[in-house]
Amino acid sequence: MLKQMNNGLLVVNKPKGMTSRDVVNKVCRKFNTKSVGHIGTLDPLAEGVLICLIGKYTKLANVLVEHNKEYITSFKLGILTDTLDITGNVLKEEKKEFSKDEIINALNHFKGKYNQEVPIYSAVKVNGKKLYEYARNNIDVKLPSKIVNIYEIQLIDNKDDIITIKCKVSKGTYIRSLIRDIGSYLGTYATMTSLVRTTLGNFNIDEAYTLDDIENNNYKLLKLTDFLDVTIKKINNKEDYKHIKNGNVMNIKSNKYILFTYEDENIALYEPFDNKIKPLIMF
């Protein structure tokens, strides 16, 4: 039972100035385990919802990574940096003014799907090498692009050359790139100055714990039934228990995850597979 208590999902409010890995390291130390993963990397400049998976829940990463995300972000018009955020080296700068209507029109232009070029300072691999490695070594490389979906985008504030927006986007969307593209549509440059992830899937920043909260034991580890649509099946005999414990594929048709329990303990989480179910996590 002790091991199962350390399997869980922790919603962290990542602070500005730390890498996502820094946060994971702190969670590792808190729970005295090396088995901690995270979903949705946030750059040091960014803050907000970061999902940490602890123990055997790390195997849920591929299940949860598909979630959409919502951000509140600010950007400065008339400036371009190599990293597409304000921490980078300034490449170009100019002074231009735009009306509120022009800015709203530019934002509305990006609603829906569009082909977004990946930023050079990212971990996307080209020919086996991460893009930021090309950038750091001043090597030219053709940047890949992909279709992303901007579900919602709205203007929150517009003061001088600083614009603040709220947007809900699909997995894989780079907000830095979206901001660059908004600037380009307006006929100028744009660079991100702040970024807060307010939601990731069903996880909201209002339910996220700060690192101080976690250090002071003011947190809740979420269980499978708290965030996954699962069917719970109780095993009543040792023969079925052994069959599931051995990780056998089951001839059960289901469109949901099935959590098998035996004597009030979680045994295995199964997932749908080719009109059957197969083990995803063995506890």
N, C-alpha and C positions, 0 to 999 in steps of 0.2 A: 504493500500500500504506500510506503514512503516514496518509492520511485514514481508512482502515478501522480502523487501530489506535485511533483516538479515538472509534470507535463502540462503545458498550458499556453495560452495566447495572452500577451501583454500589450496593451495599447499605450504607447509612449508618446509624450509631447516632446519631440526633439528640440533642444534649444539651438539658437543660432550660434555659429562658431565652432561646432563640433561636426565631425564626420559621422555618417551612419554607423561605421565600424566602431568609432569611439563609444557610441551608445551601446552597441552589442557587447563590447568589452566590459562595460560597467554592469550590464545585466548578467554576464557570465560570472563576474566576481560576486554579485549579490546572491545568485542562486548556486554558486559553487559548482558550475558545470561549464564544459566547453561546448556543449550542444545547444547553441542558440543561433538562430538565423533571423533574417529580417526581410520584409517585403517593401518594395518601393523605395529605392535609395534616394536620400535627400542630400544635396550638396551642403557644405559648411555654411553657406549664406542662408540656406533655407531652414525653416522650422516647421513644427506641426506634427501631424499624425505619422508615426512610424510603427509598423506592426512587428513585434518581436515574437518569434515562435521558440518555445523552450522544450527541451527534451525530445520526445518522439513526435511532437507536433511540428518539428521542422519538415517532416515529410508532407505537410499540408501546403508548402510554399507554392507548388504548381497549381494547386486548387484555388488559392486566394489571389494569385498574382494577376488574374484577369480583371480584377475589379476596376471600375472607373474611379476617377479622382476629381476632387474639387479644390480650387486654390483661390486665395486672394493674393494678388501680386501688384507691385508698383514698378513703373519703369520710367526712365528719363528719355525724352525725345531729343534728337540732335546729337547723339553720341553713339559711337560704335567701339566695342572693345573686342579683343581676341577671344575672350571666354564668353561673350554675350551677356556678361553680368558686370556689375560695377567694380568687382574685385580685379578685373583684368586690365591689361595694358590698353590705353586709348589709341585707337587706330585712326579714327576720323571724328571730326566735331564740327558742328555748324549751328547756327541759330535760325530757327523757323518757328512760326506761330500757326496754330490751327484752332478753328472754332470747335465748340462742343459738338455741333452737328457733324462736322468733318470727322471727328474722332469716333463718334457713335457709328457713322457710316462705315468707317474702316473696320470697327469691331464686328459689325453685322456681316461684313464681307466674308469673314472667316467662320461663320456658323455652318455647321455641317462638315462633310469630309473634304480634306484637301491633302495634297502631296507635300509632306514636310521634310526638308533637308535636315539631317542629323547634325548637331554642332560638332566641330572639330575637337573640342574639349569634352569628350564623352568616352565611355568604356565600350562603345560599339566596336566590334572587330572588323577589320578589312585585311584580307590576306593573312589572317592569324595574328595580327597585331592590333592593339587597341588604338583608337584614333588619337587619344591624347599623347600617345608615344610618338606619333608622326608630328604632332604639333610641337612637342618639346624638343624634337630633333630637327625642326624646320624642314621637314620633308613634305613635299606636295603630295596630296592624295585626293582622289575623287570621292567626295562625300556621298554616302548612300542617302536615299530618301525613302519614305514609306507613307502610306495612307493613314492619317489619323482623323479622329472625329471630334469636333468641338460641339458638344451638345448644347451648352449654354455659355454666353459671354455677355457681360453687362458692365457698363461704366459705373463706378462707385464714386470716384472723385477726380477732379481735373483742376490742378493748381499750377499755373505757369507751364513749365515743361515736364511736370511730374504727373503721370496718369496712374490711377489705381483702378483695377478691374477685378471682377470675380468671374471665374470660368469653371465649367465642368467638362472634363475631357476624357477621352478613351485611354486605355493602357498604352504606354509607349510614346505619349505626347511630351515633347520637350517645351516647357513654358518659355525658356530662353529663346528658342527658335520661333515660337509663336509671336513673341514680342518683336523680334527682329523683322518678321514678316509683316507685322502690323505697321512698323516704321517704314518699311519699304513701300507698302501700299500707299502710305501718306506722302511718299516722295522724300523721305529723310531716313535717319538712323534711329534706333531705339535700343536701349540696354536695360536689363532688369536690375532693380535696386533692392527689392525685397521680395520674399516669397514665403507664404504660409499655406501649408496643406491643411485644409479644414476637414476634409473627409477622404476616406479611402474605403470604397465599397460602403458597407453599413457602419463603419467605424467613424465616429465623429470626434472632433477635437475636444468637445465638452466632456467626453468620457475618457480622455487620455490623461495619463499620470506623468507628472514631471519627474525628473531624476531624483529630486529631493523627496518627493512623495514615496518613490520606490525605496530609497535608502532608509526612510523612516517607517517602512512597512505599511504605508497608507496606499494600498493598491489591491486590486482583485485580479487573480489569474482566471481568464475565461476558459470554460470547459467546452468540449465539442458541441454539446447541446445548446450552448449560449450563442453560437454563431454559425452553425451548420444545420441545414435541414436534414436531420437524421431520423431514421426509424430504429428504435431500440428493440432488440430481440433477446429475451432471456433464455439461456441454455439451461435445460433441466437435468441433463444426464452427462456422465463422464465421457461416454462414447462421442457425443456431439462436441463436447469440450475439446477432446483430443483432435478431432477432425478439423476444427477451426484453428486450434492452437498450432497445428502443423502447416497452416497457411494454404489449405486446399481451396481450389476454385469451387464455388457452390452453384448448383443448378437452380438458382433462384432469380426470377426476373424482377428487376426493380429499377426505377428511375431516380431513386434516392440512395444516399449513403446509409449503410446499416451498421449499427454499433451492437456487437454481441457482448453480452455480459453473463457472468457466471458467479453466483453467490455474491452479488452486489459489487463485483469488480469488473472493470472493462477488460475484455479479452482481445478484441480486434475490431478495427474499422474497415469495412468492406465498401468497395465502389462498384457501380455498374460497369459491365464489360461483356459485350457481344451476347446479349440476352442472358447473361449469367452475372455473378458478382465475384470479384477477386479482392484479396487483401491489400489495403493501402497502408495501414499501420498495425503492427502487432505489439500489444502491450505486455 
